[in-house]
Amino acid sequence: MKQPNIRLPAAFSRSLIQAAAVHSLPIGETLKSLSYDFSQLTDSSTIELGALFDLADALVATAPFNTVLPLVKIISYEQIDELMTLMVTGKTMRSCLENIISLIGTTWAPGFTAQYHCTQDNDYLRCHNQSHLSAKQLQFSVEFVFGTFLRVGPLLNGHENIVKEVHLTYDTLNAQEYESVFQCPILFKRPFNQLVLPAGIANKPLASYCPELENDAISALRKKISNLAKNEGIISQVIHALRQLDDGETLNIDIVAKALNVSVRSLQRKLKESGVTFSALRVEFLIEQSKSLLDQPDLTMDMIAERLSFSDRAAFSRAFKRIVGVSPSQYRQQP
């Protein structure tokens, strides 16, 4: 089974860009170097996980650090402040996290969740991954969760650093940076991605507990998710229309608009409101189509690129890696 096409609220990308600005990174040059047009994103937009990862990767490439942790530690949740409210107004740290996961876990990151596990000796904040993220996307997701905890944990418990150890399933050349950020031992190639915390901390009552604010945040976030889903509707319609076209038929916006019984101008406006362009959706559709072709060993990369109307093999490979997270050859090798 291959990884799904995961989409997240566009607010996450804007928050990363804001954090990069605080670090005085060359944002303008970085955004110009990316194939995704981040200027089109609105509050009602979503963004494909691969594009978000590319953004983070490009920002880190221009930074004096090598992970997204310094960005996540200062990230702003202004665009989705209900998340921050839910992080601090629950009865315990465990209930705060359960509220968030119950609302956004299956919607924005299916198969990737975070939970508290408690033993007599320690509590653990553990990331469970049953999705099919690439290795780099998994690392980004883990760093995002753990970096967020570094920011929120001290606020909830009144202690500067409550992380005893960090366990990671992967290895990295950035061990020194991890140690500098977490200020504790870092253990790689472990069974789980988890933070080791003092025993009892996950279920300790929070001084900031406020049922009224918690309920308001849950209601507001549920509504926001619903609105995002509605705006995703036009995206699903376009993808469905593309799937109905005959093999070899030109995939242009005129044909799709006719199939949807709307004008080209109206379709372009609706897609812009959803933060995407027809060209971007067309490429995403072609990449989805390419996955079945990659399962056919007799087809070369050049043959697949030509069949899908990419200019050459390199263009196909770049688009595939941006959207899926791995190269076509790496994808082909996966079971």
N, C-alpha and C positions, 0 to 999 in steps of 0.2 A: 504493500500500500504506500502510495506516495503522499507527500505533504499537501495540505489543503492551501487554498489561496486565502490567507487571513487578511482582513482589513481592520484598521484601528481608527479611532477618531483623529481627525487632522490636528486637533489640539496638541497631541503628543509631539508632532513635528515642530509646531510653533514653539512649544516649550523647550525643546532641544536647541532651537535656533536662539531663543532668548538666553539660555544658559551659556551658549557659545559666545554671545555678545558680552556677557559679564566677564568671560575669560579673554576678551579682546581678540578673538579669532577672526580671520578674514572671511566673514560670512558671504559677502557679495561675490567674491571670486569662487568660493566653494559652490554656491547655488548655481552659478553659471556653468560649472563643470558637470552638473548632473543632468541626466536626460529627463527627469521628472520636473514639471513646472510647479514649484511650490507656491508661486504667486497666485495661482488659481484657487487655492484652498480657502474655504470659508468655515464659519462655525458649524455649518450643517454638513460638512464634508467628511469623508473617510479617506484613508490612505492605505495602500497595500503595504504589508509588512516588509516586503523586499525593498520598497522605496524608502521606508523609514530606516531600515538597516543601512542602506546606501548613504543616506544623509548622515547618520551617526558615524559611519566609517570614514566618510569624507571629512567631517568636522574633526575627528580625532587625528586624522592624517596631518592636519595643519597645526595641531596642538603640541605643547611640551609634555603631554602625557600620552599613554598608550591604551587606555581603556575609557569607557563612557562613565566610569564612576565619578570623576570630578564634576561632570556635567549633571549627572543625576542627583548628586548631593545638594545642588543649588537650584534644581529645576523648579519652575513655577507651575502651579496647578490653577492659575487664574482662570483659564478657559474652561476647566472642569473642576471648579473648586469644591463640588460635592464630594469628590474623591478625598480631598484633604479633610473635609468635615467628617466623613465616615472613618477616617484613620484615627481620629482623636476623640470622638463623642460616644463610642460604644462602651458597654459595661466593662469589658476587658479587652486586652490586645487580641485575644482569640476571637471574640465576637466582632470586633472591628474588621478583622480580616475576612471572617465568614460573610459579613454583610457585603463586602466588596466583591468577593469571589462569586457569591450567589447572583449578583447583578451582572457582572461583566465577564466572568471567567469563560462561560461557554459562548458568549456573544463576540468578544474581541480577541480571545486567545484560546480557542478550543483545543483541549488536550494538554494545555500548560496551566498548572494551578500552583498555588502556594498554601501550605497548611502548617499549623503548629502541632508538634508531637511532644508529648510530655513523658518523662521517666522520673524515677526517684532522684537521679543525679543531675539531670539537665533537662531543659526545654530546647526544642529545635524549631527553627523556621526553615521548612524544607520545601524546595521546588520539585514538583512532580511533573515529568514530561512524558506524555503519551502521544504527543503530536509528532509530526515529521519535519521539524525544523532542521535546517542545516546546522552544522557544528558552530558556525559563527553566529547564526541567529539565536541558537540556544544560549551561547555565552552572553550575547547582548541582553537577552531576556533575564538571565540570572543576575547579571550586573545591575539591571534596572530595578529588580525586586530588592536585592540586597542594598543597593545604594539608597533606595527610598527608605528602607528600614534605618539605615545610618542617620538619615535626616529626622525621621519621626520618633524612633525609639527613645533617644534622650529626652525629647519633649514630654513623652508619656511617663517616663520613670524618674526623671530628675537626676539621671546619672549620665556623665559624659560619654562613657563607652561601656556597654553591657555585653558586647560580643566577646566570648571566650576563645572561640576558634572558628575558622571558616573551612568547610569541606567542599571540594569541587570535584566533579567527575572527570573533568578535562585537565590537561596540562597546559601551561602557558609560559611564555618567555617573560611575562610581566609580574613574576612573583614578588619582586622588590616593590613594585607599585601597589600591589594588593596589600602587602604588609604595611606600607606607609599609610594607606587609606584606612584599613581596618584596625591597625595597631594591635594585632594579635597574631598567633601562629596561623599559617595558611597551609592546608594539607590538600595535595592534588591527587587525582586518580582515585578518589574515594567512591563508595557505593552511591552516595547521594550528594546533591548540591544543597547545602544547608548551613545555617548559622547556628552555632552552639551557644546557648544562652543559659543564665542562671536558672536553677530549678524553681518552678512555681511562678515565673514571671508572666507567662502567657495568660494565666487565669487570675492574676492579681487585679483587684478592682481599680479602675482608673479614676483619678480625681476629676478629670475633665468630662466624665460621663454626663450626658444630657439627652434624655429620651426625646425631647421635643426637637432639638436640632438634628438628632440622628434620624428621626422619622421624616423630617422635612427634606433632608439630604437624600434619603432613600427614594422618596417620592419624586424629587426633582431629577435624580439620575435615571430613574426608570423612564420618566417622560423623555429625557434627552436621548436615551437609547432607542426609544420608540420612534422619535422624530428622525434619527439617523437611519433607522431601518426603512422608513417611508421614502427618504431621499435616495436610498439605495435602489428603490423600485425601478427607476428609469435605467439604472445600470443593468439590472437583471433582464429588463425588457430588451435592451440592445443586445446583450449576450445571447438571449434566446433567439432573437431575430437573425443573428449571425449564424447560429447553429442550424437554422431552417434553410439557409441558402444552399443551393446545389454546389457540389464540388467543382472547383474551377471558376465559380462565379466571382466577379469582382466584388471585393468587400469595401464598398464605398458608402459614404453617409447618405447619398441620394437614395440608394436601394433600400437601406435600413429605414430611413424616414418614411418611404412609401409603404413598407411592410407594416410600420407602426401607425400608419394613417395620420401622420403629422408632417408639418413643413420642416424643411432642413433647418430653417432659422429657429423654429420652436424647439427642435431636438437639440440644437447646439446650446440654446439658452438653458434648457433643463439639465443638460450635462454639466454646464458651467456652474449651475447652482449646486450640483452634487460634487463639485471639485475635480471633475475629470474632463478629458477631451475624447472625442470619438477616436482619434488616432491612438491614444493610450489604451482604450478598451479594445481596439482592433488588435494591437500588439499582444495584449493579455490573452485574447481569444486565440490568436495564432500560437502562442506559447503553450496553451492548454492542448491545442490540436497536436502540437509537436510531440507531446509526451507519448501518445500512442504510436507515433512514427518511430520514436527512439526505442520502443520495445521490439522493433523489427530489425534484427542485426544485419540484414542484407542492405539496409539503407545507410549510405554514408551521410556525414554531416552536410556535405555539399549538396547532396541530393535532397535532403530535408529542407535546407535553406532555400533551394530553388523552388521546391514544391510549394512552400509557404510564401513565396514572393519576397523574401528578404534579398537585399542587394548582394550579399555574399555571406559566406560562412561566419566571418568575424562579426558582422552585424547581428546575425542570429544568435551567436554565442553571448554577445554582450546583453542583448535583450533577455535571453533566457536566464542568465545569472542574476540580472537585476531583479527579475520577478520571482524566480524560484529560490535564489540564494546559493545555488551551486551551478557549475558549468554543465552543459549538455552531456559531456563525456562522463562527469562524475555522477550525474543523475542516471545515466545508462548503466553504470556499474552497481547501483543500489539494488538490493533484492526486491 
